[in-house]
Amino acid sequence: MGPCTPLLTLFLLSWLRPLQGQQHHLVEYMERRLAALEERLAQCQDQSSRHAAELRDFKNKMLPLLEVAEKEREALRTEADTISGRVDRLEREVDYLETQNPALPCVEVDEKVTGGPGIKGKGRRNEKYDMVTDCGYTISQVRSMKILKRFGGPAGLWTKDPMGPTEKIYVLDGTQNDTAFVFPRLRDFTLAMAARKASRIRVPFPWVGTGQLVYGGFLYYARRPPGGPGGGGELENTLQLIKFHLANRTVVDSSVFPAEGLIPPYGLTADTYIDLAADEEGLWAVYATREDDRHLCLAKLDPQTLDTEQQWDTPCPRENAEAAFVICGTLYVVYNTRPASRARIQCSFDASGTLTPERAALPYFPRRYGAHASLRYNPRERQLYAWDDGYQIVYKLEMRKKEEEV
């Protein structure tokens, strides 16, 4: 070793002594920090143990309560099933009793029915109607109901053209509107996005109520002229019938309905003043006037000119009536209650006199949603197209000869 070795050794020793002092302080600092962490971990462990114990106690308390709640839920479910079964059985029994003991028909005799003075009109009044077809059927019962979908608002009309060659579906939503939806076929109407498949036809004057009718390629509807019902003026009590060509989209003819003092014919459908109907015999109108504000009137219309050919005062009350339709010259009026319940045909009037009220069937309609805003009979299919609180429904009818006993 050279003479520089002792000097290097001394230098290294003098340099390491401060480093050893710093390491000592660092070790003490780390020990203090670890001690603090251990204390905090111990506190966390104590808290976790306490929370676990509390959770265990809460679980032990809740398990019996959950078991009791589950038993009560099962008991309620069983009771609800039992009540539902009893209600269904009760409805079947009520239907059976009604078929065995039908309600009395609405037969009232007063001056209006027996030929007293009637409202002014162009056609003959209260004369027997001479059938132009060999149609001699009446309703036996409502055989089935099919709910297709929900489209539009609570009031409206949907129908087919009973004289048309196509399967087009016409939908008129609302009681005051000017745009009709036309669907190519029933399947297109039932799609989820049905409105996209529809074409739109706009009429020049908005319709009023739900009494419109599609017949022979034309849309027949009632228009409230300026000063019509509810509007004041000289035409306060009149409505104008419009005949609109669906293909050409033009008004072919119009006529003021020849009845004064028009009021809504149906006590439960306040927006409709004239309800147009079609059957095997042609075009009809159901209406009411202030002259006899208790009963409905029926008129036979000429579909070509809109002239009134004949008129009748019927014994069917306006009170609690919600809709009506005509089959083989017989008017059938459907009644309900203001809190919507099961509708029933409770009055009929045969213009030809073949079917007496005592021999007419008075069937109930199946349960549904609310009240009928409109009913349209299709003589080709023998079905009713109904609008019920925004739902579109098809009723299949079972028919019998008018001469057959009920």
Sequence and secondary structure as in RCSB ss.txt:
>XXXX:A:sequence
MGPCTPLLTLFLLSWLRPLQGQQHHLVEYMERRLAALEERLAQCQDQSSRHAAELRDFKNKMLPLLEVAEKEREA
LRTEADTISGRVDRLEREVDYLETQNPALPCVEVDEKVTGGPGIKGKGRRNEKYDMVTDCGYTISQVRSMKILKR
FGGPAGLWTKDPMGPTEKIYVLDGTQNDTAFVFPRLRDFTLAMAARKASRIRVPFPWVGTGQLVYGGFLYYARRP
PGGPGGGGELENTLQLIKFHLANRTVVDSSVFPAEGLIPPYGLTADTYIDLAADEEGLWAVYATREDDRHLCLAK
LDPQTLDTEQQWDTPCPRENAEAAFVICGTLYVVYNTRPASRARIQCSFDASGTLTPERAALPYFPRRYGAHASL
RYNPRERQLYAWDDGYQIVYKLEMRKKEEEV
>XXXX:A:secstr
  TTHHHHHHHHHHHHHHHHHHHHHHHHHHHHHHHHHHHHHHHHHHHHHHHHHHHHHHHHHHHHHHHHHHHHHHH
HHHHHHHHHHHHHHHHHHHHHHHHHS        STTTTT      SSEES     SS   EEEEEEEEEEEEEE
 SSSSEEEE  TT SS  EEEEESSEEEEEEEESSHHHHTSTTGGGG EEEEEEEEEETT  EEETTEEEEEE  
TT TTT STTTT  EEEEEETTTTEEEEEEE S SSEE SSTT TT S EEEEETTEEEEEEEETTEEEEEEEEE
E TTT  EEEEEEEEEESTTEEEEEEETTEEEEEE  SS    EEEEEEETTS S GGGS   B    SS EEEE
EEETTTTEEEEEETTEEEEEEEEEEETTS  
